[in-house]
Amino acid sequence: MSYIRGRNEGSFVRRPDGRVEGKVQVTVNGKKIRKSFYGRTERECRSKLNEFVKQAQRGVNPDDAKITVASYLNDWYDNPDLKRSSIKNRELNVKRITAHIGSIQLNKVTPSHIEQMDKAILRQDKGNSGSTRRQVFVTLKKALKDAVIKGLLDISPFDRVTFRPKQAVKQMRVLTVSEMSSLFSLNDQHTPLWVILLGTGMRVGEAMALTDTSLDLESNTVYITANMHDDSESIGGYYLDNPKTAKSKRQIIFSSQVRQAFEQVIAARDAFRESCNGNWYDGGFLFVRTTPHHSINT
C-alpha cells in the first residue's frame, strides 16, 4: 500500500520484506535528483527523507553530505585569491589534518574528533613550540567555517570546541657584538650579505628580491617591496611574492658600512655578468646565482 505525500514530502510504500521505502524527487540548481530511503517504520524512513529535502531546499546537493573531510579540504585549500606561500602552507596543514580525520564524513566531525586529532599531533610534535598544532587548528577552523558558508554544514563543530592550542613564545636571540665581529672576520663572498642583513634587519627573502630600482645609494635608502621564495616545483627556481604583511613594505635608511656592502654586491654581480658572455638572465636583481637555474616565476 502506498502513501502519497505533498510536494517534496515523497511517497512511501511497504515492501515485501516489511521495510518501508520512501521516494522523493528534488531540484537543486536546475538538476533533478531522485532518491530512495528505507526504514523499519514510516517514521524512520520519513526522517531520512525529510533531512534530504531540507538540504535540497537550502540549495545544496544532498549527496554532498557524504563528502569526507579529505575530499572537501583537497578542494578547499587552493584559493586563487591567496598568496602562493599561504596556499602552500594550507596544503601542508591539510595533509596533517587528513592523516588523522580525513576519512570522516564532513558533517560527522565532532569536537571530540578535533580534540583527538590535536592530541595525536601533540604526541608527534612533542618538545616543539606548538606552532604545528596552532597552524592545524586555525586551518581546520577556517575550513569548517567556510563549509558552513557554502551550506555544507549547518554549524561548525568549532562552535563547541572549548580549547585552543597554545604556542610557546620563543625569546628572540640576537647576535652579540663579539659574534658579529667573528662573522665579519670570515671576509668571504657572503660577508656583504651578512653586513646588509644585520645592518638593515631585512629578511633573507627580502634581500634576495632586491633589484636595482630598490636601491638609492645617493640617499642610503633601500625599498622593500617583494619577497623571494624557493619554488620546489621548479628545479633551482624561485618565485616572487608580496612581503609577509602590509607593514613589511617599507623603506630603510642604512649606514655607510651597509652602503659599501651594497657596492660590493653590485660590483660582484656586474663582474659575473661580464664573465657569462651574454648567457645571462637580467632580472635586475642585486644578488645572483652562480649556478644554473630554470626560471624565476612572478
Buried (B, 14 or more C-beta within 10 A) or exposed (E): EEBEBEEBBBBBBEEEEEBBBBBBBBEBEEEEBEBEBEBEEBEBBBBBBBEBBEBBEEEBBBEBBEBBBBBBBBEBBEEEEEBBBEBBBBBBBBBBBBEBBBEBEBBEBEBEBBEEBBEBBBEEBEEEEBEBBBBBBEBBBBBBBBBBEEEBBEEBBBEEBEEEBEBEEEEEEEEEEEEBEEBEEEEEEEBBBBBBBBBBEBBEBBBBBBBEEBBEEEEBEBBBBBBBBEBEEBEEBBBBBBBBEEEBBEEBEBEEEBBEBBEBBBEBBEEEBEEEEEEEEEEEBBBBEEEEBEEBBE
